Amino acid sequence: MTRNFIKLAGASLIALVGSAHISMAATTVTFWHSFNPEKPNGQALEKIIDNFEAANPGVEIKPEFIGNYNDIVAKLQAAIPAHREPDAVIMEVTRYGLFADRGVLTDLTDYVNNDPLKEDLFGFAREVGVFEGKNYIVPFNSSTPVLYYNKGIFERAGFTEEPALKTYDDLLKVSKQITEKLGDDGITGIVAPGQFARWGLVMDNDSDLIDSKTGEILLDSDNTIEAYQWMASLVHEHHVASPDGVTDEKKGGRDAFLSGKVGIMMNSTGNYVRSKKALGDDLGVLPMPCNKVCSVPIGGAGIGILSTAEQDVKDAAYKFISFAASAESNAIWFSGTGYMPINKHTAEQDLAKDALAGKPGIDVAINQLDFARGRPRPPVVTWMRASEYGLWEAMALGQRDVKDVLSEFATKTREEAARLAK
Amino acid sequence: MARKFLPYFYILPLLAFIAVFTYIPIATSINLSFREWDFMSATKPFVGLENYQLLLTSTEFWNSVKITAIFAIISVPLRLALALMAASFLTSEKFAPRMLRGAFFLPSVTSTVSIAVVFSWVFSTDYGVANALLKHIGVGKIPWMQDPQLALLVLILVNTWKQIGYDIVIYIAGLQAIPQELYDAAAVDGGRRFHVFRRVTMPLVMPTTYFLLVISVIEAFQVFTIVNVMTHGGPASATDMLVNMLYRVGFTLFDIGTGSALAVLLFILLIALSLIKSRVIGRKVHYEA
């Protein structure tokens, strides 16, 4: 009896030491991201992680869903002084400049230059990861805004064929007709544009928020003001967009479109699969309007590595980043979410071929790439984007004059840029 | 000698706990309020009173003080009055009052985030339940969350609904402690219900009222979750209360120095308010029947 007990205890000890050895041998990479595991985007990411771990038994990726891009920025800031930051993090393409500037992110230039992946990435995908000549993130989920519409609502509003949706006037005209015909059923014409779409509509009006080449603040330029005036008028003047979409972009905007309460929504192509699931064959996808010029912003996010991570963790994290941007992984991501392919060979994968053949509209964002532009990412952009939400609310609800707001905002942004540059 | 220090040894764990979670953060906050920092920079240059000067000369800060004061002035008396009224009817130990006590208390132990999310659906202009119900009685759409005054009113209502259960329970305890003989004597003297309430109940429940007043004013000045989830301080800064502004300045605009200065000012303001309450009302509170 005693002998058996000693044998059992010995075996347990060996097993314990063995498992401890195995777990010590594995490199763990904590990875903060913004994709809800219960939604298609999160499920596609999980699949990529599973594939990576199967191919790299020595590395464990520990994903943590943090919230949206703003939540990641806020939580990362709090985590840094507490030394509780992750090893790798998803960062939105205009917001990582501040973290790169402050030395929070690792310079990945050498990793990227020595990685054959570099040649496989599209030009736009390579560009979004570069800040002041160095590579700080590798793109994972790239997007442009597209114009989604509900065919069923269009039909009920009396459109027998697809109307022109090329200019601001076209959008307003169609939105008015939908609201007039179906307003009594609680249906409105258009979703009040979210921040990504607002930036796109400013670019369509031949302007920008910050000049991507010179860094000049363009918030108070005539075309930017004109674009904001038009966007705000959809809500408070023409009443074709619900004010709920202004005070709550997600619930009052996107969710209303997904539940068949709105005719048109301009939003990231990353919403494609979710929208298709919600609206089925009623979903139509078109390029963004070209009001004065055709121009769309490139959005989405890339993965960066924290400079505080140990060298072996950095190496393992980059291995994952590179794997996630490979043609195979990118095909899973593209077909499962609707985000744009970033790898030149993604379209050759069966999954991608099937998606392109069987999911009409998923290629609209890709076709827009001819006139897609990367956006500026100086440190002040993070501050500017965080401040813009409240100001947009005041403008869209008609509580403040657009020109006054943007002039004041431009001045403050210039001051903040100067303060950050100190 | 050892005997002399033994009591201090016993309270050491608790002192350490309070120091780590209260005193050290307060001291750190005060220190940071005199510095410029964005959470990421290696240095935290000393800027003297610059952060305080920036706040005290900014319209945003005074707007937040005004809104928080309005919120407290409306919500605290509303909470206390409704709670005392409800508690008066719920002191009995019968089945129905006991059930109702539980029902009133339920929101107090429910997640504030969940409550805020649900109420933002309820008060959504185009897609909300409130307007859908009002439509049936011929009332047009009310922009609950877009009108500056209404948005503040909605926050007051939601906060009252969330907190009132706690106030009721405390008031019930206070009411049950009033000796029955006093009510009997008042009845013999022919006192009417209202007079008995004013002359007997109100003065004797004053210690409870004073306690709840102190607690609810502090809570009103620290309200954050419902603001952050339901309005983010909008529309047009109409609900940008002090703690929401603190979060915005510190965590979304990366100015932790100014955010800390705001926290220190809020701390001073709450101490001042408590002292005023203690001087003005505290002296009128009698703790014996």
HADDOCK unambig.tbl for C-alpha pairs under 7 A between the chains (distance, minus, plus):
assign (segid A and resid 74 and name CA) (segid B and resid 251 and name CA) 5.48 0.50 0.50
assign (segid A and resid 74 and name CA) (segid B and resid 252 and name CA) 6.15 0.50 0.50
assign (segid A and resid 77 and name CA) (segid B and resid 39 and name CA) 5.70 0.50 0.50
assign (segid A and resid 77 and name CA) (segid B and resid 40 and name CA) 6.89 0.50 0.50
assign (segid A and resid 78 and name CA) (segid B and resid 39 and name CA) 6.97 0.50 0.50
assign (segid A and resid 80 and name CA) (segid B and resid 39 and name CA) 6.94 0.50 0.50
assign (segid A and resid 80 and name CA) (segid B and resid 40 and name CA) 6.85 0.50 0.50
assign (segid A and resid 81 and name CA) (segid B and resid 39 and name CA) 6.28 0.50 0.50
assign (segid A and resid 102 and name CA) (segid B and resid 40 and name CA) 6.27 0.50 0.50
assign (segid A and resid 102 and name CA) (segid B and resid 41 and name CA) 6.13 0.50 0.50
assign (segid A and resid 242 and name CA) (segid B and resid 126 and name CA) 6.61 0.50 0.50
assign (segid A and resid 244 and name CA) (segid B and resid 124 and name CA) 6.14 0.50 0.50
assign (segid A and resid 244 and name CA) (segid B and resid 125 and name CA) 6.14 0.50 0.50
assign (segid A and resid 244 and name CA) (segid B and resid 126 and name CA) 6.75 0.50 0.50
assign (segid A and resid 247 and name CA) (segid B and resid 231 and name CA) 6.84 0.50 0.50
assign (segid A and resid 383 and name CA) (segid B and resid 253 and name CA) 5.41 0.50 0.50
assign (segid A and resid 386 and name CA) (segid B and resid 252 and name CA) 6.17 0.50 0.50
assign (segid A and resid 386 and name CA) (segid B and resid 253 and name CA) 6.86 0.50 0.50
assign (segid A and resid 390 and name CA) (segid B and resid 234 and name CA) 6.52 0.50 0.50
assign (segid A and resid 390 and name CA) (segid B and resid 236 and name CA) 6.54 0.50 0.50
assign (segid A and resid 393 and name CA) (segid B and resid 235 and name CA) 6.22 0.50 0.50
assign (segid A and resid 393 and name CA) (segid B and resid 236 and name CA) 6.63 0.50 0.50
assign (segid A and resid 394 and name CA) (segid B and resid 235 and name CA) 6.21 0.50 0.50
assign (segid A and resid 394 and name CA) (segid B and resid 236 and name CA) 4.77 0.50 0.50
assign (segid A and resid 397 and name CA) (segid B and resid 146 and name CA) 7.00 0.50 0.50
assign (segid A and resid 399 and name CA) (segid B and resid 236 and name CA) 6.91 0.50 0.50
